[in-house]
Amino acid sequence: MCINTPCRLHRCVLVNVIILLLVGVAFLIIVQRNLLKLSDLLHKENPDSGLILPFEGELSPDPEPQRRGEEIPVLLTAAEDRLGAVVAAMNSVYHNTKANVVFTVVALNGTVDHLKEWLSKTKLKKVKIKILVFEPSLFSSRISKDPQTLETSNLLTFARFYLPAYIPGAEKAIYLDDDIIVQGDIKELYDTNLKAGHAAAFSDDCDSGSSKGIIRGAGNQNNYIGFLDFTKDSIKKLGMRANTCSFNPGVIIANLTEWKTQNITQQLEHWMELNTREELYSKNLAGSITTPPLLLVFYKRHSSIDPLWHVRHLGAGNRYSPQFVRAAKLLHWNGHYKPWGRLSSFTDVWDKWFIPDPTGKFQPVRRHAD
């Protein structure tokens, strides 16, 4: 048995080292458990977080200094074949306001590099823009397997169903389709009053600004029967009136607190999945397949947007006077003819805000005099 002082000292040091190691292991175990609990908690509070893969930071870490005050979150989607649209839309929003606008752009993985290069070489490089990746495979069980439906649908349009997931922490947000030009101050739209208990505001299709829109292939489509099949039991039992005025979801002002409280995303997913089994949408549906679930969830439970803040059907054959178009605060080219194409009306308004693609991949089609 070792009884001298050096031996005893060596033994004490060894014991202390072992104790420190055990304490360290215990600490790591506690940290790991807490992180797992935090992960579970975040998943419960934001179950749709798997839809997004954010890039580190923002594209523009040094925004222009004069943009202060409350942030106005704006969500848009960016499809590769119409990337110029989202650039023009953001440019029009940003340069018609002094508000602190923060854009969230949802894109497919293959589009991100193109969009980042485009923005980084233009005057939008100092704008607050966050790009998130959309995962379309998550919708495989919620979309009809009909080849015609799959061919005509743009899965990115479903991003609006997940506003709280893409813009976490915000109490209010705006969603805009990409075929839009904003001519007014976006803060005025953001300040739209939503009634108590309403999770969103839309533009009614019977309003004075864009009533009785003619949708290519379906004629007049401004009421519920134009979007839903009222012969189906799941629709009948809701007791909805077929002639109820529909609304256009190309512009949405969302109360995200109410959206989460009412589980709006889960309700929308329910109707999407039920439609794959029961075909609840109208056979004459010619517009976006994102509209019917929204009509079902928000039936008589939404606020209204000022008609001048959503002047529609510029891409569907409707013709407005130049004076009316100049007075409109938001223009929407919903319909077959887009403003970057040859046959659209009022392309000069869109061209004003379009920023040429530095890569040359996106080129608007224009008539040229012989």
C-alpha positions as CSV (number, residue, x, y, z in Angstrom):
1,M,0.0,0.0,0.0
2,C,1.3,3.4,-1.0
3,I,1.3,5.8,2.0
4,N,3.8,8.5,0.9
5,T,2.7,12.0,0.0
6,P,3.5,11.9,-3.7
7,C,1.5,8.7,-4.1
8,R,-1.5,10.1,-2.2
9,L,-1.3,13.3,-4.3
10,H,-1.3,11.3,-7.5
11,R,-4.3,9.3,-6.4
12,C,-6.2,12.5,-5.5
13,V,-5.4,14.0,-8.9
14,L,-6.7,10.8,-10.6
15,V,-9.9,10.9,-8.6
16,N,-10.5,14.5,-9.5
17,V,-9.9,13.8,-13.2
18,I,-12.4,11.0,-13.1
19,I,-15.0,13.2,-11.3
20,L,-14.5,16.0,-13.8
21,L,-15.0,13.5,-16.7
22,L,-18.2,12.2,-15.1
23,V,-19.5,15.7,-14.6
24,G,-18.7,16.5,-18.2
25,V,-20.5,13.5,-19.5
26,A,-23.5,14.2,-17.3
27,F,-23.5,17.8,-18.6
28,L,-23.5,16.7,-22.2
29,I,-26.3,14.3,-21.6
30,I,-28.4,17.1,-20.0
31,V,-27.6,19.4,-22.9
32,Q,-28.6,16.8,-25.5
33,R,-31.9,16.1,-23.8
34,N,-32.7,19.8,-23.6
35,L,-32.0,20.2,-27.2
36,L,-34.2,17.3,-28.1
37,K,-37.0,18.7,-26.0
38,L,-36.5,22.1,-27.7
39,S,-36.7,20.5,-31.1
40,D,-39.9,18.7,-30.2
41,L,-41.4,21.9,-28.9
42,L,-40.5,23.9,-32.0
43,H,-42.0,21.1,-34.2
44,K,-45.2,21.3,-32.2
45,E,-45.4,25.1,-32.5
46,N,-44.4,25.1,-36.2
47,P,-45.2,21.6,-37.6
48,D,-44.8,22.9,-41.2
49,S,-41.1,23.8,-40.7
50,G,-40.1,20.9,-42.9
51,L,-41.3,22.8,-45.9
52,I,-38.4,25.3,-45.8
53,L,-34.7,25.2,-46.0
54,P,-33.4,28.7,-45.3
55,F,-30.1,29.9,-46.5
56,E,-27.8,31.5,-43.9
57,G,-28.7,35.1,-43.3
58,E,-30.2,37.4,-45.9
59,L,-29.1,38.0,-49.4
60,S,-28.7,41.7,-48.5
61,P,-27.0,42.0,-45.0
62,D,-26.7,45.8,-45.3
63,P,-30.1,47.2,-46.2
64,E,-30.6,50.8,-47.1
65,P,-30.3,52.8,-43.9
66,Q,-33.5,54.9,-44.3
67,R,-35.8,51.8,-44.0
68,R,-36.8,51.9,-40.4
69,G,-39.9,51.1,-38.3
70,E,-42.2,48.1,-38.3
71,E,-41.3,45.4,-40.7
72,I,-43.8,44.6,-43.4
73,P,-43.4,40.9,-44.4
74,V,-44.2,40.1,-48.0
75,L,-44.2,36.5,-49.4
76,L,-43.8,35.7,-53.1
77,T,-42.9,32.6,-55.0
78,A,-40.3,32.4,-57.8
79,A,-40.7,29.9,-60.6
80,E,-37.8,29.5,-63.0
81,D,-39.8,30.0,-66.2
82,R,-41.3,33.3,-64.9
83,L,-38.5,34.6,-62.7
84,G,-38.7,38.0,-64.2
85,A,-42.2,38.4,-62.7
86,V,-41.1,38.2,-59.1
87,V,-38.2,40.6,-59.7
88,A,-40.6,43.1,-61.3
89,A,-43.1,42.7,-58.5
90,M,-40.6,43.2,-55.7
91,N,-39.1,46.2,-57.6
92,S,-42.5,47.8,-57.8
93,V,-43.3,47.2,-54.1
94,Y,-40.0,48.5,-52.9
95,H,-39.8,51.6,-54.9
96,N,-43.3,52.8,-54.2
97,T,-42.9,52.9,-50.4
98,K,-40.6,54.1,-47.7
99,A,-41.8,51.3,-45.4
100,N,-39.4,48.7,-44.0
101,V,-40.4,45.9,-46.4
102,V,-38.9,42.4,-45.9
103,F,-39.4,40.0,-48.7
104,T,-39.5,36.2,-48.4
105,V,-39.2,34.4,-51.7
106,V,-40.0,30.7,-51.9
107,A,-38.4,28.9,-54.8
108,L,-37.4,25.4,-56.0
109,N,-33.8,24.4,-55.3
110,G,-32.8,24.7,-59.0
111,T,-34.0,28.3,-59.2
112,V,-32.2,29.7,-56.2
113,D,-28.8,30.4,-57.7
114,H,-30.3,32.1,-60.7
115,L,-32.4,34.3,-58.6
116,K,-29.5,35.2,-56.2
117,E,-27.3,36.1,-59.1
118,W,-30.0,38.2,-60.7
119,L,-30.7,40.2,-57.5
120,S,-27.1,40.6,-56.6
121,K,-26.3,42.4,-59.8
122,T,-29.2,44.9,-59.7
123,K,-30.5,47.8,-57.6
124,L,-32.4,45.3,-55.5
125,K,-29.2,44.0,-53.9
126,K,-29.6,46.2,-50.9
127,V,-33.2,45.1,-50.3
128,K,-34.1,42.8,-47.4
129,I,-34.8,39.5,-49.2
130,K,-34.7,36.0,-47.7
131,I,-34.9,33.0,-50.1
132,L,-36.3,29.7,-48.9
133,V,-36.4,26.4,-50.7
134,F,-39.8,24.7,-51.5
135,E,-40.1,20.9,-51.3
136,P,-42.8,19.8,-53.8
137,S,-42.6,16.1,-52.8
138,L,-44.5,17.0,-49.6
139,F,-47.6,17.4,-51.7
140,S,-47.6,14.0,-53.3
141,S,-50.5,12.8,-51.2
142,R,-52.5,16.1,-51.4
143,I,-52.6,16.6,-55.2
144,S,-54.8,14.8,-57.7
145,K,-52.8,12.2,-59.8
146,D,-54.7,13.3,-62.9
147,P,-51.9,14.1,-65.4
148,Q,-53.8,17.1,-66.7
149,T,-54.1,18.5,-63.2
150,L,-50.5,17.9,-62.5
151,E,-49.4,19.5,-65.8
152,T,-51.4,22.7,-65.3
153,S,-50.7,23.2,-61.6
154,N,-47.7,25.0,-60.2
155,L,-47.0,23.5,-56.8
156,L,-45.3,26.7,-55.7
157,T,-48.7,28.4,-55.5
158,F,-49.4,26.3,-52.4
159,A,-46.8,28.2,-50.5
160,R,-49.4,30.7,-49.5
161,F,-51.1,27.9,-47.4
162,Y,-48.0,27.9,-45.1
163,L,-47.5,31.6,-44.4
164,P,-46.8,31.1,-40.6
165,A,-44.1,28.6,-41.5
166,Y,-42.4,30.8,-44.0
167,I,-42.6,33.9,-41.9
168,P,-42.3,32.7,-38.3
169,G,-42.6,35.3,-35.5
170,A,-44.7,37.8,-37.5
171,E,-48.2,38.7,-36.5
172,K,-49.3,39.9,-39.9
173,A,-48.1,39.4,-43.5
174,I,-48.9,39.9,-47.1
175,Y,-48.9,37.3,-49.9
176,L,-48.6,38.4,-53.5
177,D,-48.8,36.4,-56.7
178,D,-45.8,37.0,-59.0
179,D,-47.9,38.5,-61.9
180,I,-48.5,41.6,-60.0
181,I,-47.3,45.2,-60.1
182,V,-47.8,47.5,-57.1
183,Q,-48.3,51.2,-57.8
184,G,-49.4,52.3,-54.3
185,D,-47.6,52.3,-50.9
186,I,-47.7,48.7,-49.7
187,K,-48.0,50.0,-46.1
188,E,-51.6,51.1,-47.0
189,L,-52.4,47.6,-48.0
190,Y,-50.7,46.2,-44.9
191,D,-52.7,48.5,-42.7
192,T,-56.0,47.0,-44.0
193,N,-58.3,46.3,-41.0
194,L,-59.2,42.7,-40.5
195,K,-62.3,42.0,-38.5
196,A,-62.1,40.3,-35.1
197,G,-61.6,36.5,-35.6
198,H,-60.7,36.8,-39.3
199,A,-57.4,35.2,-40.3
200,A,-57.2,36.8,-43.7
201,A,-58.5,39.4,-46.1
202,F,-59.1,38.9,-49.9
203,S,-60.6,40.7,-52.8
204,D,-64.2,39.6,-53.5
205,D,-64.8,38.7,-57.2
206,C,-68.1,40.8,-57.1
207,D,-66.4,44.0,-56.1
208,S,-66.8,47.1,-58.2
209,G,-63.2,47.2,-59.4
210,S,-62.9,43.8,-61.1
211,S,-66.3,42.3,-61.1
212,K,-67.4,39.4,-63.3
213,G,-64.0,38.4,-64.4
214,I,-63.9,36.3,-67.6
215,I,-61.7,33.3,-67.0
216,R,-60.3,31.6,-70.1
217,G,-62.2,28.4,-70.7
218,A,-64.8,28.9,-68.0
219,G,-66.7,32.0,-68.8
220,N,-67.9,34.1,-65.9
221,Q,-66.3,32.6,-62.8
222,N,-67.0,34.9,-59.8
223,N,-69.0,32.6,-57.5
224,Y,-68.6,29.4,-55.5
225,I,-70.3,27.2,-58.1
226,G,-67.5,28.1,-60.5
227,F,-64.9,26.4,-58.3
228,L,-66.7,23.6,-56.4
229,D,-68.9,20.7,-57.3
230,F,-72.1,21.2,-55.3
231,T,-73.4,17.7,-56.2
232,K,-70.9,16.1,-53.8
233,D,-72.0,15.2,-50.3
234,S,-69.0,16.8,-48.6
235,I,-69.9,20.1,-50.2
236,K,-73.7,19.8,-49.7
237,K,-73.4,19.2,-46.0
238,L,-71.6,22.5,-45.5
239,G,-74.7,24.4,-46.3
240,M,-72.9,27.0,-48.5
241,R,-74.8,29.0,-51.1
242,A,-73.6,28.2,-54.6
243,N,-74.0,31.8,-55.7
244,T,-71.9,33.2,-53.0
245,C,-69.3,35.6,-54.4
246,S,-65.9,34.0,-54.6
247,F,-62.6,35.8,-53.9
248,N,-59.2,35.9,-55.6
249,P,-56.3,34.7,-53.4
250,G,-53.6,36.4,-55.5
251,V,-53.4,39.0,-52.8
252,I,-53.8,37.9,-49.2
253,I,-53.4,40.0,-46.0
254,A,-53.0,37.4,-43.2
255,N,-53.4,37.7,-39.4
256,L,-50.8,35.0,-38.7
257,T,-51.8,34.8,-35.0
258,E,-55.4,33.9,-36.0
259,W,-54.1,31.7,-38.8
260,K,-52.2,29.5,-36.3
261,T,-55.0,29.6,-33.6
262,Q,-57.6,28.4,-36.1
263,N,-55.2,25.8,-37.7
264,I,-55.9,27.3,-41.1
265,T,-53.0,25.3,-42.7
266,Q,-54.3,22.0,-41.4
267,Q,-57.8,22.8,-42.6
268,L,-56.5,23.6,-46.1
269,E,-54.5,20.3,-46.2
270,H,-57.7,18.4,-45.1
271,W,-59.6,19.7,-48.2
272,M,-56.7,19.1,-50.5
273,E,-56.5,15.5,-49.4
274,L,-60.3,15.0,-49.5
275,N,-60.4,16.3,-53.0
276,T,-57.9,13.6,-54.2
277,R,-60.5,11.0,-53.0
278,E,-63.8,12.7,-53.8
279,E,-63.0,15.2,-56.6
280,L,-64.7,18.1,-55.0
281,Y,-63.6,20.8,-57.4
282,S,-65.7,22.0,-60.3
283,K,-65.2,20.1,-63.6
284,N,-65.1,23.5,-65.3
285,L,-62.4,24.8,-63.0
286,A,-60.1,26.9,-65.1
287,G,-58.3,29.0,-62.5
288,S,-55.7,28.0,-59.9
289,I,-56.4,24.8,-58.0
290,T,-55.3,26.6,-54.8
291,T,-58.5,28.6,-54.8
292,P,-61.1,25.9,-53.9
293,P,-59.6,24.9,-50.5
294,L,-59.3,28.6,-49.6
295,L,-63.0,29.2,-50.5
296,L,-64.0,26.3,-48.3
297,V,-62.0,27.3,-45.3
298,F,-62.8,31.0,-45.5
299,Y,-66.4,30.8,-46.5
300,K,-68.0,34.0,-45.0
301,R,-65.0,34.2,-42.6
302,H,-62.7,36.7,-44.3
303,S,-62.3,40.5,-44.5
304,S,-62.2,42.5,-47.7
305,I,-59.5,44.4,-49.5
306,D,-60.1,47.8,-51.1
307,P,-60.9,47.1,-54.8
308,L,-58.2,49.5,-56.0
309,W,-55.7,47.3,-54.2
310,H,-56.5,44.3,-56.4
311,V,-57.5,45.2,-59.9
312,R,-57.6,41.9,-61.7
313,H,-58.1,40.1,-65.0
314,L,-55.5,42.1,-66.9
315,G,-54.4,38.7,-68.3
316,A,-57.8,37.4,-69.1
317,G,-59.2,39.7,-71.8
318,N,-60.7,42.4,-69.6
319,R,-59.9,45.9,-70.8
320,Y,-59.7,48.9,-68.6
321,S,-59.1,52.5,-69.5
322,P,-55.5,53.8,-69.2
323,Q,-56.8,56.3,-66.6
324,F,-58.2,53.6,-64.5
325,V,-55.0,51.5,-64.7
326,R,-53.0,54.5,-63.6
327,A,-55.3,55.0,-60.6
328,A,-55.1,51.4,-59.5
329,K,-52.8,50.7,-56.6
330,L,-52.2,47.0,-57.5
331,L,-52.5,45.4,-60.9
332,H,-52.9,41.6,-61.4
333,W,-52.4,39.9,-64.7
334,N,-54.3,36.8,-63.7
335,G,-55.4,34.8,-66.7
336,H,-53.8,33.3,-69.8
337,Y,-51.9,36.4,-71.0
338,K,-49.0,37.5,-68.9
339,P,-47.3,40.9,-69.1
340,W,-43.9,39.4,-70.1
341,G,-45.7,37.8,-73.1
342,R,-46.5,39.2,-76.5
343,L,-50.3,39.4,-76.3
344,S,-50.9,40.9,-72.8
345,S,-52.5,44.3,-72.2
346,F,-50.6,47.2,-70.5
347,T,-47.2,45.6,-70.9
348,D,-45.7,49.1,-70.7
349,V,-46.8,49.3,-67.1
350,W,-45.0,46.1,-66.3
351,D,-41.9,47.0,-68.3
352,K,-41.4,50.0,-66.2
353,W,-40.6,47.8,-63.2
354,F,-38.9,44.9,-64.9
355,I,-35.1,44.6,-64.4
356,P,-33.3,42.8,-67.2
357,D,-31.8,39.4,-66.3
358,P,-28.0,39.8,-66.2
359,T,-27.6,36.1,-67.2
360,G,-29.9,36.6,-70.3
361,K,-32.0,33.5,-69.5
362,F,-35.3,35.4,-69.0
363,Q,-36.4,37.5,-71.9
364,P,-39.8,39.2,-72.2
365,V,-41.5,38.6,-75.5
366,R,-42.5,41.8,-77.3
367,R,-44.0,42.8,-80.6
368,H,-41.4,44.3,-83.0
369,A,-42.2,46.6,-85.8
370,D,-41.2,45.2,-89.2
